[in-house]
C-alpha cells in the first residue's frame, strides 16, 4: 500500500508543473528590446513593438531631452516602459525597469540603471522612465581612475600590496567592508598603524577593487571576477550588489560562466538573468559536463532540473 501524502503537500509532478507554469508566466510578463544607435537620437522618440500583457499593450521607449536639474542644463537619456491609455479602468502595477547603455568603442565603459516603481490610473503619467547620464559612455577615453599610488587630500592610511603603497581612506573602506572596519577601528594592532600589509592579492586586482569602491562607474567586464573574489574575501556587500546589478544585462559573458559566478558569490539578479538565457536542454547538459558543476549549490541544481522540463531538447 503506497504511503499517504500529508495534506497540503503537492506531489512531485504537480510541484514541477507549478514551477514550470510560474517560469512561463514570469517570461510572459517581461519585455525586452535593444535600441540601436542611441547617440543619433535628436528630438525623436523611438519605441519597441507593443507586447500584450494582461490584455493591454505595453512598449519600451527611448528619448533624449534636456534637463535643468541641479541648476544647470544637461542632456539626459530617458529609457522606460509605457502602457496605452487606460482611462476607463482603475488599475495599478509594479514595474521593474532595467536599462543598460553600451558604447561601441572598446575603451569606453557601459552604464547601467535599475528601478522599481508603481504605475496606475491614479498617476498623472502612464510611463515610468530612467534618466541616464550618457555622454561619458559614448566618448573614446576611459573613465579616469583614481590614483592610489600617490597621497591625496582624503587618504589617511597606506595598504602595502606586492611592495606597492596604495593610499586609501579608512572611512570609505570601512563603510563598504566589515573586514576593514574591524581592521581599522577594532582592537587589533593594525588600527594604530599608518601602513598595513595585505597578503595573497595582486596590486592590479586590489586597484580594480578600490576603483569600484570609490566609484561603481569603474566596474568593467575584464575585472569583474577579480573584484568579486576580493569583495567576497573582504565582506563588501555593497560591491557584490553593484556587480550583481552590472551583470544583469551583460550579454558578452558566457552564460554558463555567469551561472557559476552568480551561485558562488550569491548574486540573485545575475542568476535569474542567466537562467533565462537557457534556450535548450543542451545548455544544461553542457553545464553538467563541466568540472565545476559539482560545486554548484543544491538549490541551483534543483532549479536547473525544473528548468530542463520546460525547455526543448
C-alpha positions in Angstrom: 0.0 0.0 0.0 1.6 3.3 -1.1 2.3 5.8 1.7 -0.2 8.6 2.2 1.0 12.2 1.5 0.4 14.6 4.2 -2.4 17.0 3.5 -1.2 20.3 1.9 1.9 18.7 0.2 2.0 18.6 -3.6 3.0 15.6 -5.5 6.4 15.9 -7.3 4.7 16.0 -10.6 2.3 18.8 -9.5 5.2 20.7 -8.0 7.2 20.5 -11.2 4.2 21.6 -13.2 3.5 24.5 -10.9 7.1 25.8 -11.2 7.0 25.3 -14.9 3.9 27.4 -15.2 5.4 30.0 -12.8 8.5 30.3 -15.0 6.4 30.6 -18.2 4.2 33.3 -16.6 7.3 35.2 -15.5 8.6 35.2 -19.0 5.3 36.3 -20.4 5.4 39.4 -18.3 8.9 40.5 -19.5 9.5 42.9 -22.3 13.0 43.0 -23.9 14.2 45.3 -26.7 17.5 46.6 -28.0 17.6 50.2 -29.2 20.5 50.7 -31.6 22.4 54.0 -32.4 21.1 55.9 -29.4 23.7 58.6 -30.0 21.8 59.6 -33.1 18.6 60.4 -31.3 17.6 64.0 -31.5 14.1 65.1 -30.9 12.6 61.8 -32.0 11.3 59.2 -29.6 11.8 55.6 -30.6 9.6 52.8 -29.3 9.6 49.0 -29.3 6.8 46.9 -30.9 3.9 46.6 -28.4 3.6 43.5 -26.3 0.2 42.4 -24.9 0.3 41.7 -21.2 -2.9 41.4 -19.3 -5.0 42.4 -22.2 -3.2 45.8 -22.7 -0.4 46.9 -25.0 3.0 47.7 -23.3 6.1 49.1 -25.1 9.6 50.3 -24.3 10.8 53.7 -25.4 14.0 55.8 -25.5 14.3 59.5 -26.0 16.9 62.3 -25.4 15.9 65.5 -23.6 17.4 68.5 -21.8 17.2 68.5 -18.0 17.8 71.5 -15.8 18.1 69.7 -12.6 20.7 70.8 -10.1 20.5 74.3 -11.6 22.3 73.5 -14.8 21.3 72.2 -18.2 22.4 68.7 -19.3 21.3 66.2 -21.9 19.9 63.0 -20.5 18.7 59.8 -22.0 15.2 58.6 -20.9 14.6 54.9 -21.2 11.3 53.5 -19.9 8.1 51.5 -20.1 4.7 52.7 -21.2 1.2 51.3 -21.5 -1.6 52.5 -23.8 -4.0 54.9 -22.1 -6.4 53.1 -19.8 -8.7 55.9 -18.8 -11.8 53.7 -18.4 -10.1 51.4 -15.9 -8.9 51.6 -12.3 -5.6 49.8 -12.3 -2.1 49.7 -10.9 1.0 47.6 -11.3 4.6 47.4 -10.0 7.2 47.7 -12.7 10.9 46.8 -12.5 12.9 48.5 -15.3 16.5 47.6 -16.3 18.4 49.7 -18.8 22.0 49.2 -20.0 23.8 51.6 -22.3 26.8 50.1 -24.1 29.3 52.0 -26.1 30.5 50.5 -29.4 34.0 51.7 -28.5 36.2 49.2 -26.8 37.8 51.6 -24.4 34.6 53.1 -23.0 32.6 51.9 -20.1 28.9 51.0 -20.0 26.2 52.5 -17.9 23.5 50.5 -16.1 20.5 51.6 -14.2 17.6 49.7 -12.4 14.4 51.0 -10.9 11.2 49.7 -9.4 8.1 51.9 -9.4 4.3 51.8 -9.0 2.2 52.8 -12.1 -1.5 53.1 -12.3 -4.7 55.1 -13.1 -4.1 57.3 -10.1 -0.8 58.6 -11.6 -0.5 61.5 -14.0 1.6 59.5 -16.4 1.3 56.1 -17.8 5.1 55.8 -18.2 8.0 55.1 -15.9 11.4 56.3 -17.1 15.0 56.1 -16.1 17.3 59.2 -16.5 20.8 58.2 -17.6 23.9 60.4 -17.8 25.2 59.0 -21.0 27.8 61.3 -22.6 30.8 59.6 -21.0 29.7 56.2 -22.4 30.0 57.5 -25.9 33.4 59.1 -25.6 36.6 57.4 -26.6 38.5 57.9 -23.4 38.2 55.6 -20.5 36.7 57.0 -17.3 39.5 58.4 -15.2 40.6 56.1 -12.5 41.8 57.1 -9.0 45.5 57.4 -8.4 46.0 55.3 -5.3 49.8 55.3 -5.8 50.1 58.9 -4.5 48.8 60.6 -1.4 45.6 62.6 -1.7 43.7 65.1 0.5 41.5 62.3 1.8 43.9 59.4 2.2 44.8 58.5 5.8 46.3 55.0 5.6 48.5 53.0 3.3 47.9 49.5 2.1 51.0 47.7 1.0 50.3 45.2 -1.7 53.2 43.4 -3.5 55.5 46.0 -2.2 53.4 48.9 -3.7 51.9 51.5 -1.5 48.2 52.3 -2.0 46.9 55.4 -0.4 43.3 55.0 0.8 40.7 56.4 3.2 39.8 54.4 6.3 36.2 55.6 6.5 35.4 54.8 2.8 36.8 51.2 3.1 35.1 50.6 6.5 31.8 51.8 5.1 32.0 49.1 2.4 33.7 46.3 4.3 33.3 44.7 7.8 36.8 43.4 7.3 38.3 46.8 7.0 36.0 48.3 9.6 37.4 45.8 12.2 40.9 46.2 10.9 40.9 50.0 11.1 38.6 50.6 14.1 38.7 47.4 16.1 41.1 46.3 18.9 43.7 44.9 16.5 47.2 46.4 16.5 46.7 47.4 12.8 44.2 50.1 13.9 47.1 52.2 15.1 49.4 51.6 12.1 49.8 54.0 9.3 50.8 51.2 6.9 49.2 47.8 6.6 50.4 44.9 4.5 47.9 42.7 2.6 48.8 39.2 1.5 47.6 36.9 -1.2 46.4 39.7 -3.5 47.9 41.3 -6.6 48.3 45.0 -6.8 46.3 45.0 -10.1 43.3 43.3 -8.5 43.4 45.5 -5.4 43.4 48.6 -7.5 40.5 47.3 -9.6 38.5 46.7 -6.4 39.4 50.1 -4.9 38.2 51.8 -8.1 34.8 50.2 -7.8 34.6 51.0 -4.1 35.3 54.7 -4.8 33.0 54.8 -7.9 30.9 52.0 -9.3 31.3 53.6 -12.8 34.7 51.9 -12.9 33.4 48.4 -13.0 34.5 46.6 -16.2 33.9 43.2 -17.6 37.6 42.3 -17.6 37.9 43.0 -13.9 34.6 41.5 -12.7 36.0 38.2 -11.5 38.8 39.7 -9.5 36.5 42.3 -8.0 34.0 39.6 -6.9 36.8 37.5 -5.4 38.1 40.3 -3.3 34.7 41.7 -2.4 33.8 38.3 -1.1 37.0 38.0 0.8 36.7 41.4 2.4 32.9 41.1 3.0 31.9 44.0 0.8 28.2 43.5 0.3 27.7 46.8 -1.5 30.3 45.9 -4.1 28.7 42.5 -4.5 25.4 44.2 -5.1 27.0 46.6 -7.6 28.4 43.7 -9.6 25.1 41.9 -9.4 23.3 44.8 -11.0 26.1 45.3 -13.5 25.9 41.7 -14.8 22.1 41.6 -15.2 22.2 42.8 -18.8 25.7 41.7 -19.6 25.5 39.5 -22.7 29.2 39.5 -23.5 30.0 37.0 -20.8 29.4 33.3 -21.3 26.0 32.3 -19.8 27.3 29.1 -18.1 30.2 31.1 -16.5 27.6 33.6 -15.2 25.7 30.8 -13.5 28.8 29.6 -11.6 29.7 33.1 -10.6 26.2 34.0 -9.5 25.9 30.9 -7.4 29.3 31.2 -5.8 29.0 34.8 -4.8 25.2 34.9 -4.1 24.2 37.2 -7.0 20.4 36.7 -7.2 19.7 39.1 -10.1 22.5 37.7 -12.2 21.5 34.2 -11.6 17.9 34.9 -12.6 19.0 36.7 -15.7 21.5 34.0 -16.7 19.0 31.1 -16.2 16.5 33.0 -18.5 19.1 32.8 -21.3 19.0 29.0 -21.3 17.2 28.1 -24.6 17.6 24.3 -24.7 18.3 21.3 -22.5 21.6 21.0 -24.4 22.9 24.1 -22.5 22.1 22.3 -19.2 23.8 19.2 -20.4 26.9 21.2 -21.2 26.8 22.7 -17.7 26.5 19.3 -16.1 29.6 18.1 -18.1 31.8 20.9 -16.7 34.1 20.0 -13.7 32.7 22.9 -11.7 29.1 21.5 -11.8 29.6 19.6 -8.6 30.5 22.9 -6.8 27.0 24.3 -7.6 24.6 24.6 -4.7 21.8 22.0 -4.3 19.3 24.8 -4.8 20.7 25.7 -8.2 20.9 22.1 -9.3 17.2 21.7 -8.4 16.4 24.9 -10.3 18.2 23.5 -13.3 16.2 20.3 -13.1 12.9 22.1 -13.1 14.1 24.3 -15.9 15.1 21.3 -18.1 11.5 20.2 -18.1 10.3 23.4 -19.6 12.9 23.6 -22.3 13.0 22.0 -25.7 15.6 19.3 -26.3 
